[in-house]
Amino acid sequence: MKVLVYAEVRNGKLKSTAGELLTEARRLLAGKTENIHAVLMGEGCAAHAKTLATFGASKVFVVDSPTTNTYQCEPHIQTITQLIQKNGYTLVMGPASPTGRDFFPRLAVRNKSAMLTDVISVSLEGEKVIARRPMYAGKCIAEVASQSSLTFVTLRPNVIPSEVLNASAEAAVENFAPTLNEDAIKAKIIEVRKGKSEKPDLTEANLIISGGRAMGNADNFKILHDLADVVGATVGASRAAVDSGYAPHDMQVGQTGKTVNPNLYIAFGISGSIQHLAGMRTSKVIVAINTDPDAPIFQKADYGIVADLFQAVPLFKDELKQLVEHS
């Protein structure tokens, strides 16, 4: 088994999913790292090669070119395909992030190979790749298998804790310049307009603070953003809040929104419909604040507070500020 890990870089920063993927690759190969390689793409990405080495990458390919500095689907597909052809990888792993979800399925089709998506673990049975993935809104776990000579896997963020193997490790670094077929690049990035927030996408966030229809209006979501700023959390919303026009769809957590898996999920004024629980039920710790003591979300919450959110948010903010100041 020879593994290639796609280590995602966005805006010059290495995503935490890189450490998670390399940790899972090490576990898969029983701690042996000689056949675990990684690829970095993006401007200045070479600076992250050392970090990948500490997580177990024995070799790191650095692709630093104008075409790959900003994420574009086709150049990524061509680059990784050429690395596969050059080095004979049998397993290619990437994050089930917005980027990974976009190009990994296309990459699998291009290579006429198997694709296992949004998995929470990977194992081997001989040459067969076995993966576990949630199904039916997380109500059950399915085992899926690939007997293909080449398998592509996307790992759900925040499921596997990153574990540094050797803080002083150094990887063999190779600059890789792919030969790109420009005619195949049908769409090109002309301009990237950044959002106001530099916080992680909901699917990758470790801390999430969400609001429901009880927020009352879009302006009231500002108190959640202010609270989130204290601890660097990302703000989400229920479908009811989104449908009411209080928050944009990209903030929606749930079956028809985003599936999240943070270490801490705090829900303000969210009743806990089946649709919403489907998107956040795998959170490590769930805290719910609602005026209705019979709200369904309390059945799933680790900690529940029966209170008005507009009274609770300022108290949370003060307490979290003190924790941050004394940490």
C-alpha positions in Angstrom: 0.0 0.0 0.0 1.4 3.4 -1.1 -0.5 6.5 0.1 -0.7 10.0 -1.1 -2.3 12.7 1.1 -3.6 15.9 -0.3 -2.7 18.6 2.3 -5.0 21.5 1.7 -3.6 25.1 1.8 -6.0 28.0 1.8 -4.9 31.7 1.8 -1.3 30.5 2.6 -2.5 28.6 5.7 -2.3 24.8 6.1 -5.7 23.3 7.0 -5.9 21.2 10.2 -7.2 18.4 8.1 -3.7 17.7 6.8 -2.6 16.4 10.3 -5.8 14.4 10.6 -5.3 12.7 7.3 -1.7 11.8 7.9 -2.5 10.5 11.4 -5.1 8.2 9.8 -2.7 7.1 7.1 -0.1 6.2 9.8 -2.7 4.1 11.7 -3.7 2.4 8.4 -0.2 1.4 7.7 0.5 0.3 11.3 2.8 3.2 12.0 5.0 2.7 9.0 5.7 6.0 7.2 8.0 5.2 4.4 5.1 4.8 2.0 3.2 7.9 3.1 3.7 10.9 0.9 1.9 14.3 0.8 1.3 17.0 -1.8 1.1 20.7 -1.2 -0.3 23.2 -3.7 -0.5 27.0 -3.4 1.6 30.1 -3.1 4.3 29.7 -0.4 3.1 26.2 0.4 6.7 24.9 0.8 6.8 26.5 4.2 4.4 23.7 5.4 6.5 20.8 4.4 8.1 20.6 7.8 4.7 20.4 9.5 3.6 17.5 7.3 6.8 15.7 8.2 6.0 15.9 11.9 2.7 14.1 11.2 4.5 11.3 9.4 4.9 12.3 5.7 8.2 10.8 4.5 8.1 12.8 1.3 6.4 16.0 0.4 5.7 17.2 -3.2 5.6 21.0 -3.5 3.6 22.5 -6.4 4.1 26.2 -6.3 3.0 27.8 -9.6 0.6 30.6 -10.7 -1.9 28.0 -11.9 -2.2 26.3 -8.6 -1.8 29.2 -6.2 -5.5 29.6 -6.1 -7.6 26.5 -6.0 -8.9 25.5 -9.4 -10.4 22.1 -10.0 -8.8 21.0 -13.3 -5.2 21.9 -12.5 -5.5 20.0 -9.2 -6.9 17.0 -11.0 -4.1 17.0 -13.6 -1.4 17.5 -11.0 -2.4 14.7 -8.7 -3.1 12.3 -11.6 0.5 12.9 -12.8 1.8 12.2 -9.3 -0.2 8.9 -9.2 1.2 7.9 -12.6 4.7 8.7 -11.6 4.8 7.1 -8.2 2.2 4.3 -8.4 0.0 5.2 -5.4 -2.8 2.8 -4.5 -4.6 5.1 -2.0 -5.1 8.9 -2.3 -6.6 10.6 0.7 -8.1 14.1 1.0 -10.4 16.1 3.3 -14.2 16.1 2.9 -14.0 19.9 2.8 -15.6 22.1 0.2 -12.4 21.8 -1.8 -12.1 18.0 -1.4 -15.8 17.5 -2.2 -15.4 19.4 -5.4 -12.5 17.8 -7.1 -11.9 14.3 -5.5 -14.9 12.7 -7.2 -13.8 14.1 -10.5 -10.3 12.9 -9.8 -11.6 9.4 -9.2 -13.6 9.5 -12.5 -10.6 10.8 -14.4 -8.5 7.8 -13.1 -11.4 5.3 -13.5 -11.1 4.3 -9.9 -13.1 3.8 -6.7 -14.3 6.7 -4.5 -15.2 6.5 -0.8 -16.6 9.8 0.4 -17.0 11.5 3.7 -15.7 8.6 5.7 -14.8 8.5 9.4 -12.2 5.8 9.4 -10.2 3.6 6.9 -8.8 0.1 7.3 -7.3 -2.7 5.3 -8.3 -6.3 4.7 -5.5 -7.6 2.6 -5.5 -5.4 -0.5 -9.1 -4.3 0.1 -9.8 -0.8 1.5 -12.6 -0.7 4.1 -14.1 2.6 5.2 -16.8 3.5 7.7 -19.2 6.3 6.8 -22.4 7.7 8.5 -25.7 7.2 6.6 -29.3 8.2 7.0 -28.4 11.4 8.8 -25.9 9.7 11.0 -28.4 7.2 12.4 -26.2 4.3 11.3 -22.7 3.6 10.1 -22.1 1.7 6.9 -19.0 -0.2 5.9 -18.0 0.3 2.3 -15.2 -1.4 0.5 -13.0 -0.9 -2.5 -11.1 -3.7 -4.3 -9.9 -1.3 -7.0 -6.1 -1.1 -7.6 -6.5 2.7 -6.9 -8.9 4.1 -4.3 -9.7 7.7 -3.5 -11.0 8.6 0.0 -12.2 11.8 1.6 -12.1 12.0 5.4 -14.7 13.9 7.4 -12.9 16.8 9.2 -12.6 16.8 13.0 -13.2 13.0 13.3 -9.6 11.9 13.7 -7.5 13.8 16.3 -4.2 14.9 14.8 -1.2 13.3 16.5 2.4 14.5 15.9 4.7 11.6 15.4 8.1 13.4 15.7 8.3 17.1 16.2 11.8 17.3 14.8 11.2 15.1 11.7 12.2 16.3 8.3 10.7 15.1 5.1 12.3 14.7 1.7 10.9 17.7 -0.3 10.6 17.6 -4.0 9.4 20.5 -6.2 7.0 19.1 -8.7 6.1 21.0 -11.9 3.1 19.3 -13.6 2.7 19.4 -17.4 -0.8 21.0 -17.6 -3.1 20.7 -20.6 -4.3 24.2 -20.8 -7.0 23.3 -23.3 -8.7 21.1 -20.7 -9.0 24.0 -18.3 -12.4 25.2 -19.3 -12.9 27.6 -16.3 -10.3 29.9 -14.8 -10.3 31.9 -11.6 -10.2 35.6 -12.4 -10.8 37.1 -9.0 -11.4 35.9 -5.5 -13.5 38.1 -3.2 -13.0 37.1 0.4 -15.8 37.1 2.8 -15.7 39.3 5.9 -14.8 36.5 8.1 -11.5 34.6 8.2 -12.9 31.9 10.4 -13.0 28.3 9.3 -15.8 26.9 7.2 -18.6 25.3 9.3 -17.6 21.8 8.0 -14.0 22.3 9.4 -14.7 24.4 12.5 -13.8 23.0 16.0 -16.2 25.5 17.7 -19.6 26.4 16.4 -22.2 28.8 17.8 -25.6 28.5 16.1 -28.9 30.4 16.3 -32.4 29.5 15.4 -35.6 31.2 14.5 -35.8 32.5 18.1 -33.1 35.0 17.2 -36.0 37.1 15.8 -34.2 38.9 13.0 -30.9 39.1 11.0 -29.6 42.0 13.1 -29.8 39.9 16.3 -27.3 37.4 14.9 -24.6 40.1 15.6 -24.7 39.0 19.3 -23.7 35.5 18.2 -20.9 36.8 16.0 -19.6 38.9 18.9 -19.7 35.9 21.2 -18.0 33.7 18.6 -15.2 36.3 18.3 -14.3 35.8 21.9 -13.2 32.2 21.3 -12.7 32.1 17.5 -15.8 30.1 16.8 -17.8 29.9 13.6 -21.4 31.0 13.5 -24.1 28.7 12.1 -27.9 28.8 11.8 -30.9 26.4 11.7 -32.9 26.0 8.6 -35.8 27.9 10.3 -33.5 30.9 10.7 -32.3 30.7 7.2 -35.8 30.3 5.7 -36.9 33.3 7.8 -34.1 35.4 6.1 -32.1 35.8 9.3 -29.0 34.2 7.9 -27.5 33.2 4.5 -27.7 29.6 3.3 -24.0 29.0 3.7 -24.5 29.3 7.5 -27.2 26.5 7.6 -26.5 23.4 9.6 -28.6 20.4 8.9 -29.7 17.8 6.5 -30.2 20.3 3.7 -27.3 22.5 4.9 -23.9 21.5 6.2 -22.9 18.5 8.3 -20.6 19.6 11.1 -18.5 17.7 13.6 -17.0 20.3 16.0 -15.6 19.7 19.5 -18.2 22.1 20.9 -21.6 23.0 19.4 -23.6 25.7 21.2 -27.2 26.1 20.0 -29.2 29.2 21.0 -32.9 29.1 20.4 -32.9 26.0 18.3 -35.7 23.5 19.0 -33.8 20.5 17.5 -35.8 19.2 14.6 -34.7 16.0 13.0 -33.4 18.0 10.0 -31.1 20.0 12.2 -29.9 17.1 14.4 -28.9 15.3 11.2 -26.3 17.9 10.6 -24.7 18.2 14.1 -25.5 15.1 16.1 -21.9 13.9 15.9 -20.5 17.0 17.7 -18.3 16.0 20.6 -20.1 18.2 23.1 -23.5 19.8 22.6 -24.8 22.7 24.7 -28.4 23.8 24.1 -30.1 27.0 25.3 -33.9 27.2 24.9 -36.9 28.6 26.7 -38.9 25.4 26.1 -37.9 22.6 28.5 -39.4 20.0 26.2 -37.4 21.1 23.1 -36.2 17.9 21.3 -32.6 19.3 21.3 -32.3 18.7 25.0 -32.6 14.9 24.3 -29.3 15.1 22.3 -27.5 17.8 24.3 -24.8 17.0 26.8 -25.7 20.2 28.7 -29.0 22.0 28.5 -30.1 25.4 29.9 -33.7 26.5 30.0 -33.3 30.2 29.5 -34.0 33.2 27.2 -31.1 33.3 24.7 -30.9 37.1 24.9 -30.2 36.8 28.6 -27.9 33.8 28.2 -25.6 35.2 25.4 -24.2 38.1 27.5 -23.5 35.7 30.4 -21.7 33.3 28.1 -19.7 36.1 26.6 -18.5 37.3 30.0 -17.6 33.9 31.2 -15.7 33.0 28.1 -13.8 36.3 28.2 -12.6 35.4 31.7 -11.6 31.9 30.6 -9.6 33.3 27.6 -7.9 35.9 29.7 -6.8 33.4 32.3 -5.8 30.7 29.9 
